[in-house]
Amino acid sequence: MTNIRIAKKEDCPRLMELVHELALFEKAPEEVTVTLQEFEDAGFGEKPVWKAFVAENNGHIVGFAVYYIRYSTWKGSRLYLEDLIVTEEMRGKGIGKLLFDKLIIEANELGFSGMVWQVLDWNEPAINFYKNKYGAAVEAGWLNASLSKEQLLNINL
C-alpha cells in the first residue's frame, strides 16, 4: 500500500538519497552540490521555497515530488515540478502516477494557471508517461541557461 503525504523536515535525509539516485540516473551525479542543511533550510527554514509530497510504501519513502510556485508574465502563477523521483526498484508500480495526480490536485486547489516541468529528451519512459497518461505537451525550442554560484560571485558588475 502506497501512501502520499506532505513532506516533513525529518524526511530530508531520505529525500537527499533519492536526489542522488536521480542524479545518477540522469548521468550527472557531480551536479548535486546542495548540502542536507541547505536542502532542509530551503524547504523548512524561515523562508521556505519548495514543498514536496512523498510516497511511502510500508513506512519507507520510495519517491517524492518537489515543487515551487513559478510566475509567468504570460500565464500567471503556475506549479513548477522540479523533480519527480521514484526509486528504481519501485518504478512501474503506479507510484509516479500517484505523485503526479497529487500535484494536479494541488495545482487545482491553489488556483494555478497550469503546471510546468522539464524532462530530458532521452528519457523516453518519462516522456511517454507525460504524453500518454496526461496528454502533456512536450515543447521544443527552449534551451536551459544557468549561472553557478561561483559564476555569480565572479561576475564584475
C-alpha positions as CSV (number, residue, x, y, z in Angstrom):
1,M,0.0,0.0,0.0
2,T,1.4,3.4,-1.0
3,N,0.5,6.5,0.9
4,I,1.1,10.0,-0.5
5,R,1.6,12.7,2.1
6,I,3.2,16.1,2.6
7,A,7.0,16.0,3.2
8,K,8.3,16.8,6.7
9,K,11.7,18.1,7.7
10,E,12.7,14.7,9.1
11,D,12.2,13.2,5.6
12,C,15.0,15.3,4.2
13,P,17.9,12.8,4.6
14,R,15.9,10.2,2.7
15,L,14.9,12.8,0.1
16,M,18.5,13.7,-0.5
17,E,19.3,10.0,-1.0
18,L,16.6,9.9,-3.7
19,V,18.0,13.2,-5.2
20,H,21.4,11.4,-5.5
21,E,19.8,8.4,-7.1
22,L,18.0,10.6,-9.6
23,A,21.3,12.4,-10.4
24,L,22.9,9.0,-11.1
25,F,20.0,8.1,-13.4
26,E,20.4,11.4,-15.3
27,K,24.1,10.7,-15.7
28,A,25.1,13.8,-13.6
29,P,25.9,12.8,-10.1
30,E,28.6,15.5,-9.8
31,E,25.9,18.2,-10.3
32,V,24.3,17.7,-6.9
33,T,26.1,20.3,-4.8
34,V,23.4,21.2,-2.3
35,T,24.0,20.1,1.3
36,L,21.4,18.4,3.5
37,Q,21.4,21.6,5.7
38,E,20.8,23.8,2.6
39,F,18.0,21.5,1.4
40,E,16.3,21.4,4.8
41,D,16.6,25.2,5.2
42,A,15.1,25.8,1.7
43,G,12.1,23.6,2.5
44,F,11.6,24.2,6.2
45,G,13.6,27.2,7.2
46,E,12.4,30.8,7.8
47,K,11.7,31.4,4.1
48,P,10.8,28.0,2.5
49,V,10.9,28.0,-1.3
50,W,9.9,24.4,-2.0
51,K,7.2,21.9,-1.0
52,A,7.0,18.2,-1.6
53,F,4.8,15.2,-1.5
54,V,6.4,11.9,-0.5
55,A,5.3,8.4,-1.5
56,E,5.6,5.9,1.4
57,N,5.4,2.1,0.9
58,N,5.3,0.1,4.2
59,G,6.5,3.2,6.0
60,H,9.5,3.7,3.8
61,I,9.8,6.7,1.4
62,V,10.1,5.3,-2.1
63,G,9.5,8.5,-4.1
64,F,8.8,12.2,-3.9
65,A,7.7,15.2,-6.0
66,V,9.2,18.6,-5.1
67,Y,7.6,21.8,-6.5
68,Y,7.5,25.5,-6.1
69,I,5.4,28.4,-7.4
70,R,6.6,29.9,-10.6
71,Y,5.3,33.1,-12.0
72,S,4.9,33.6,-15.8
73,T,4.3,37.0,-17.1
74,W,2.3,35.3,-19.9
75,K,0.4,32.8,-17.9
76,G,0.3,33.8,-14.2
77,S,1.1,31.6,-11.2
78,R,2.0,28.0,-12.1
79,L,3.1,25.0,-10.2
80,Y,6.7,24.1,-11.2
81,L,7.6,20.5,-10.8
82,E,11.3,20.5,-10.0
83,D,11.7,16.7,-9.6
84,L,9.5,13.6,-9.5
85,I,11.5,10.7,-8.3
86,V,10.6,7.1,-7.7
87,T,13.3,4.8,-6.5
88,E,14.4,2.3,-9.2
89,E,13.1,-0.9,-7.6
90,M,9.6,0.7,-7.2
91,R,9.2,2.1,-10.8
92,G,6.4,0.7,-12.9
93,K,4.1,0.2,-9.9
94,G,2.0,3.4,-10.4
95,I,3.7,5.5,-7.7
96,G,4.8,8.2,-10.2
97,K,1.2,8.5,-11.3
98,L,0.0,8.8,-7.6
99,L,2.5,11.6,-7.1
100,F,1.7,13.4,-10.4
101,D,-2.0,13.1,-9.7
102,K,-1.4,14.7,-6.2
103,L,0.4,17.6,-7.9
104,I,-2.5,18.1,-10.3
105,I,-4.9,18.2,-7.3
106,E,-2.6,20.7,-5.6
107,A,-2.4,23.0,-8.6
108,N,-6.2,23.0,-9.0
109,E,-6.8,23.6,-5.3
110,L,-4.3,26.5,-5.3
111,G,-5.9,28.0,-8.4
112,F,-2.7,27.9,-10.5
113,S,-3.0,28.6,-14.2
114,G,-1.1,25.5,-15.1
115,M,1.8,23.1,-14.2
116,V,5.2,23.0,-15.9
117,W,8.3,20.8,-15.7
118,Q,11.3,19.7,-17.7
119,V,12.1,16.2,-19.0
120,L,15.3,15.1,-20.5
121,D,15.0,14.5,-24.3
122,W,16.4,11.0,-23.9
123,N,14.1,9.9,-21.1
124,E,11.5,8.2,-23.3
125,P,9.7,6.4,-20.5
126,A,9.1,9.7,-18.7
127,I,8.1,11.5,-22.0
128,N,5.7,8.7,-22.8
129,F,4.3,8.8,-19.3
130,Y,3.5,12.5,-19.5
131,K,2.2,12.4,-23.1
132,N,0.2,9.1,-22.9
133,K,-1.3,9.3,-19.5
134,Y,-1.9,13.1,-19.3
135,G,-1.8,14.4,-22.8
136,A,1.1,16.8,-21.8
137,A,2.7,19.0,-24.4
138,V,6.5,18.5,-24.5
139,E,7.8,21.7,-26.1
140,A,10.9,22.0,-28.3
141,G,12.9,25.1,-29.0
142,W,13.7,26.3,-25.4
143,L,17.3,25.9,-24.1
144,N,18.2,25.9,-20.4
145,A,20.5,28.6,-19.2
146,S,22.2,29.0,-15.8
147,L,24.9,30.6,-13.8
148,S,26.5,28.8,-10.9
149,K,27.1,30.3,-7.5
150,E,30.8,30.7,-8.4
151,Q,29.9,32.4,-11.7
152,L,27.6,34.8,-9.9
153,L,30.3,35.7,-7.4
154,N,32.9,36.3,-10.1
155,I,31.0,38.5,-12.5
156,N,32.3,42.1,-12.5
157,L,29.4,44.5,-12.4
